[in-house]
Amino acid sequence: MKKILKVFIICLISQLATFSLLAGSDGSLEIKNKAKGQDKEVKDCFETVNRGIFAFNQGLDKVFFKPIAKGYRYLPKPIRSGTSNALGNLSNVVTIPNNILQGQFKEAGINSLRFSINSTLGIAGIFDVASYYGLKKQDKEDYGQTLGTWGINEGCYFVLPVLGPTTVRDTIGSLANFGGGDAWYNVTIANDTKYFENSDYYYSRLTAGVDFRAKNLEAFTSLENNSMDLYASVRSLYLQDRKRKILNSDETTETMNDDDWEEIDTQ
């Protein structure tokens, strides 16, 4: 029963995490690509199959994921804000090593200080104390982005059941998290410690997906309503967003602020 629950949670968090890349745009934003090895169009090698899987994923969202996100928005704002802060603080354990791998040593230092301060004075990151000391939040980084900055091409674009859109490069990057690249995964699952349970990792990832999906309910609805071809819009937005992050571009998609719960009215 526990194994079945873990599989379900993994599927859930993966689908919800997809919306962090999709919400709030019709896919029309054009971002000039200047990264090495990034100037070629990404091939949709399995478009017919991808469209079928995409439709299946959309059905799952309507039945399961969207209702969960709506319910989450009924929680008091301080609880949602504290949850977002804690999850953002936890994400630094992946961002910091990728800052270093990309040569972003200043950002790595800032994120390390933020993590230390918020994990202690901020009570496990619930309060963003580091910002009061002038240590502003930095962009999140992952291993897929690092591979991109190293000049590795995306490979084919494809859509996975439940897991959503990805590329060959991003899939390889994601696997690094389970090969020692995610310290939170290491202390909860890879290593048998007395301080954490395996479920702590899965529940934290699940909560992160729900948190972001809840913030972007209206944004993703707008994307659905304004796209003549939702599949093509999602594909375009995903690929452009990944390129933007690799370039560390100031260009942004029209999403809600990931930190601004106060601007969202519970419906």
Secondary structure, DSSP 4 states (H G I P E B T S, - for coil): -HHHHHHHHHHHHHHHHHHHHHTT--S-------STT--SPPP-TTHHHHHHHHHHHHHHIIIIIHHHHHHHTTS-HHHHHHHHHHHHHHTHHHHHHHHHHTT-HHHHHHHHHHHHHHHHTTTTTTS-GGGGGT--------HHHHHHHTT-----EEEETTTEEEEHHHHHHHHHIIIII-HHHIIIIIS--SS--HHHHHHHHHHHHHHHHHHTHHHHHHHHHH-SSHHHHHHHHHHHHHHHHHHT-S---SPPPTT-GGG----
